[in-house]
Amino acid sequence: MEKIFFDTWESLFRTFIITILAYVVLIFMLRSSGKRTLSKMNAFDFIVTIALGSSLATVALNKNVALIDGALAFFLLIYLQYALTWLSVRENKIKKLVTSQPSLLLYRGEFLPGALKKERITEEEVYVAARQKGITSTADIHAVVLETTGTLTVIAANETPNSDAMKNVKNYPG
């Protein structure tokens, strides 16, 4: 228990240098992989983000991991995410595997209890989303959709959407 607060100056210097270099490498790789890597996250994107953060921490603090090993881990995670999203744009089967489908939670002022339960969303969460849009009554809502990113989209009754915008929403009757 003698090294709780301080090991050596060399250890501090290594952590300082490796963290800066790993951070720069990670930023460079993220920027070169395109905007999609840093977009609003679905579950898959969230997993990649957590893995990148964990890899950065490991490279910064684990003295047994060299910078090039960490850079390779960053590259593989970013490349795999890029490749999977590239494929999901081109292959519907991959898209269905990687991303969920938006779900209708409220339609024409009426909650859909089965959908709320299945998606583990409370009516209170829907009310919050409605208030954020400036709507005070569910009667003034055409639809509330739980998006693939986990956000709630509120469509006011006076903004009835084109059916094209709602075609992939689960349980949408239009």
N, C-alpha and C positions, 0 to 999 in steps of 0.2 A: 504493500500500500504506500510505498514511498514516492511513486510517480503520479499521484493524483492531480496535482496542480502544474507540474513542470517536469518535462523529460530532459530535453537538451535544446540548446539554441539551434543546433542542426535540424532537429525535428520541427521546430517552429518555422525555420527558414524553408524547409522542404514543403510544409503545408502551405505556406504563403505563396511560394512560386508555383507549385502544382495546381493549387486552386485557381489562381489567375489564368494559367495556361489552359487548364481544362475548361474553364468558363469561356475563354476566347474561342477554343475549338468548338465547344457546344453551340455558341452563338453563330459562328461561321457556318456550321453544318445546318442549323435550323434555318438560317437565312437563305442558304443555297437550296434547301429542299422545297421552298415555295410557301405561299401563304396558307395553304391547306393544313400544314403541320401545326400552325398556331391558331387555327380557327376555333370557333365555338366547338366544344367537345361533345362527341357522343361517347359511349362507354369505351370503345376501342381507343379513341384519342386520349381519354383519361388514363387508361392503362399505360400507354406509351409515355405520357407525361410523367407519371409516377416512376416508371422504370428509368427514365432519363435522370430524374432528380436523385433517385437512389444510386445510379451509376456515378453521377457527379460527386455525391457524398462519399462514395467508396473510393473513388480516385483521389479525392482531396484528403481523406483521413486514413486510409489503409496504406501503410508503408510498403506492403507487399504487392501493390498494384502500380505498375508503371503507367506513365502518361499515355504511351502508345496503346496499351491495353484498354485504357478508358476511352481513348479516341476511337478504337475499333468497336467497342461496345456502343458508343454514341452513333457511329456510322451504321452499324447493323440495325439498331432500333429505328433510326430515322429512315433508312433504306427500306426496311420491312414495312413500316407504316406507309411510306410513299408507294411501294409496290402494291400493297393491299388496296390502298385508296385508288390507285391507277386502275387496278383490275376491277374494283367495285363500280367504277364509272362505266366500264365496258361490258361487264358480265353481271346480269341481273341476279344470278344465283349467288355470286360472291357478295353483292350488295345486300341481299337478304340475310346472308350469314353474318355480315359485319355490323349492319345498322338495323335498328328497330323501325317499326312503322309508327307514324304519328297516330294518336288515339283521340277520338272525340269524347269529351267529358261532360259537356253541357250542350244541349241543342234546343234552340228556340225557347230559351228561358228555363228549360227543365234539365235538372241534373240527371245523368245516366248512372245510377248507383252501381250497376255491375262493372262499368268501366272504371269508376272511381276506386272501387274495391280492388279490381285487378291491377290497376296502376299504382295503388297505395297512395292515392292523393285524397286529401280531405276537402270538404266543401269550403272550409276556411281558407285553404290555399288558393282556391278558385276565386273567392271573394277578394283576396289580396290582389290578385292579378287584375280583377275587374276594377278595383279602386285605383290601381296604378294607371289604368287607362282612362280614369275619370268617369267610370260607369258605377252608378249606385244601386241599380236594380237588375236582377237577373232577367227580368222581362225585357230589358233593353239590349240583351245579348243574343246574337244569332248563333254563335258557337264558341266554345272554348276547346282548344286543341293542345294536348300534351305533345310537344315536339320531340324529335329524336335526341335533341340535346338536353332534354329535361326542362326546358322553358315552357311556360304556358302562353299561348297566343289567344288573345281575346278579340273576337270579331263582333263589333256592335251590330245591332239589328239593322241600322241604317247603312251598313257597309257590307251587305250581303255579298259574299265573294262569288266570283266566277267559278263555275264548277271545276274548271281545270286546276285551280289552286287547291281544291279539296279532294281531288280524285284518289290520292294515295292515303287519305285519312281513314283509319279503321272505324267502321260503323257509321260513316257519313252517308245519309240516305240519298243525297242529291246526285 
